[in-house]
């Protein structure tokens, strides 16, 4: 009888040969913090640093990449939920304005032919109005105050 894959790990039985590894990894990550927005941001910065460190005058950036990756791994495997949640919440508070700007810019680009996005002068919330209708009196969906806008 030929030796090879057997049981659920067989390529012919539809199971994954990495199933055992996936289960072990899942058990290991139980009780750990895992990935969040701050970790994804740090990984993105690390990837940019890796690309920059490919250029000869910027080789020293590889040290920053190493530090960023160590911080990411330490945060992912941490069991201290409250501290990691506090760090992530602080990061989200700091990046609220840039994330809001990016979100509104994407919406403006996507709906540039049919909608225009205006900011409420009272509560500063963005909302959409139909484009090309002239003067429009609109009610803010957040504070429910009326204001006249030109579309």
C-alpha positions as CSV (number, residue, x, y, z in Angstrom):
1,X,0.0,0.0,0.0
2,X,1.4,3.4,-1.0
3,X,2.1,5.9,1.8
4,X,1.0,9.5,1.4
5,X,-1.9,11.7,2.5
6,X,-4.4,9.9,4.6
7,X,-7.7,10.8,6.3
8,X,-9.0,14.4,6.1
9,X,-5.7,15.7,4.9
10,X,-5.9,13.8,1.7
11,X,-6.0,16.0,-1.4
12,X,-8.7,13.6,-2.8
13,X,-11.0,13.8,0.2
14,X,-11.5,17.5,0.0
15,X,-9.8,18.3,3.4
16,X,-6.9,20.7,3.8
17,X,-3.5,19.4,4.5
18,X,-3.0,22.4,6.8
19,X,-6.1,21.7,8.9
20,X,-4.1,20.5,11.9
21,X,-1.9,23.6,11.7
22,X,-5.0,25.9,11.5
23,X,-6.6,24.2,14.6
24,X,-3.3,24.5,16.6
25,X,-3.1,28.2,15.6
26,X,-6.7,28.8,16.6
27,X,-6.1,27.2,20.0
28,X,-2.9,29.2,20.5
29,X,-4.7,32.5,19.7
30,X,-7.5,31.8,22.2
31,X,-7.3,34.4,25.0
32,X,-5.0,36.6,22.8
33,X,-5.9,40.1,21.6
34,X,-5.3,39.5,17.9
35,X,-5.3,42.1,15.1
36,X,-7.1,45.5,15.2
37,X,-7.0,48.8,13.3
38,X,-3.7,49.9,15.0
39,X,-2.0,46.7,14.1
40,X,-3.2,46.9,10.4
41,X,-1.8,50.5,10.3
42,X,1.5,49.5,11.8
43,X,1.8,46.6,9.3
44,X,1.1,49.0,6.5
45,X,3.8,51.4,7.7
46,X,6.2,48.4,8.0
47,X,5.5,47.4,4.4
48,X,6.2,50.9,3.2
49,X,9.4,50.9,5.3
50,X,10.4,47.6,3.7
51,X,10.0,49.1,0.2
52,X,11.9,52.2,1.2
53,X,14.7,50.2,2.7
54,X,15.4,48.7,-0.8
55,X,16.9,51.9,-1.9
56,X,20.6,52.2,-0.9
57,X,20.6,55.6,0.9
58,X,17.6,54.5,3.0
59,X,18.9,51.2,4.3
60,X,18.7,52.4,8.0
61,X,14.9,52.3,7.7
62,X,15.1,48.5,8.0
63,X,15.7,49.0,11.8
64,X,12.4,50.9,12.0
65,X,10.7,48.0,10.2
66,X,12.0,45.5,12.6
67,X,10.8,47.6,15.6
68,X,7.3,48.0,14.0
69,X,7.0,44.3,13.3
70,X,8.0,43.4,16.9
71,X,5.4,45.8,18.3
72,X,2.8,44.3,16.0
73,X,3.6,40.8,17.1
74,X,3.7,41.8,20.8
75,X,0.3,43.4,20.5
76,X,-1.3,40.5,18.7
77,X,-0.1,37.9,21.2
78,X,-0.9,40.1,24.2
79,X,-3.4,38.8,26.8
80,X,-4.0,42.2,28.2
81,X,-7.3,43.1,26.4
82,X,-7.9,46.4,28.3
83,X,-4.5,48.0,27.5
84,X,-4.6,47.0,23.8
85,X,-8.2,48.2,23.5
86,X,-7.2,51.5,25.1
87,X,-4.3,51.9,22.6
88,X,-6.6,51.1,19.7
89,X,-9.3,53.5,20.9
90,X,-6.7,56.3,21.2
91,X,-5.5,55.5,17.7
92,X,-9.0,55.6,16.3
93,X,-9.7,58.9,18.0
94,X,-6.5,60.5,16.6
95,X,-7.3,59.2,13.1
96,X,-11.0,60.1,13.0
97,X,-10.6,63.3,10.9
98,X,-8.3,61.7,8.2
99,X,-10.6,58.6,8.0
100,X,-13.7,60.8,7.6
101,X,-11.9,62.9,4.9
102,X,-11.0,59.7,3.0
103,X,-14.5,58.3,3.3
104,X,-16.2,61.5,2.0
105,X,-13.6,61.9,-0.8
106,X,-14.3,58.3,-2.0
107,X,-18.1,58.9,-1.9
108,X,-17.7,62.2,-3.8
109,X,-15.6,60.4,-6.5
110,X,-18.0,57.5,-6.7
111,X,-21.2,59.6,-7.0
112,X,-19.7,62.7,-8.7
113,X,-22.4,62.7,-11.4
114,X,-25.5,62.3,-9.3
115,X,-24.9,63.7,-5.8
116,X,-23.1,66.5,-4.1
117,X,-22.0,66.2,-0.4
118,X,-22.6,69.2,1.9
119,X,-21.7,69.8,5.5
120,X,-24.3,70.8,8.0
121,X,-23.4,74.3,9.4
122,X,-24.8,73.3,12.8
123,X,-23.5,69.8,13.6
124,X,-20.8,69.5,10.9
125,X,-22.2,66.2,9.6
126,X,-21.8,65.4,5.9
127,X,-24.9,64.3,3.9
128,X,-25.7,64.0,0.2
129,X,-28.1,66.0,-2.0
130,X,-29.2,65.5,-5.6
131,X,-26.9,67.3,-8.0
132,X,-28.1,70.0,-10.4
133,X,-31.4,71.0,-8.6
134,X,-30.4,74.6,-7.8
135,X,-31.3,75.9,-4.4
136,X,-32.5,73.1,-2.1
137,X,-33.8,73.3,1.4
138,X,-32.6,70.2,3.3
139,X,-33.0,68.9,6.8
140,X,-29.9,67.5,8.4
141,X,-30.3,63.8,9.2
142,X,-28.4,64.2,12.5
143,X,-29.6,67.4,14.2
144,X,-32.8,67.8,12.1
145,X,-32.3,71.5,11.4
146,X,-33.2,73.0,8.0
147,X,-30.7,74.9,5.9
148,X,-30.7,76.1,2.2
149,X,-27.9,74.6,0.0
150,X,-27.0,75.3,-3.6
151,X,-26.4,72.1,-5.6
